[in-house]
């Protein structure tokens, strides 16, 4: 592999890493906005449903 190809590969990896970081930041911002828009009761209900779903999944795996 020539030095130029190595540099190109390195730049591509940096671009890929930057894109992944930007995607993760956008995802976190969207989640933050979603939760800030929910009322306290809805947050409780969602949390309770997630716990119940998790428990049910564990029960199914045991069988």
Helices and strands as residue ranges (DSSP letters): H 3-37, H 40-62
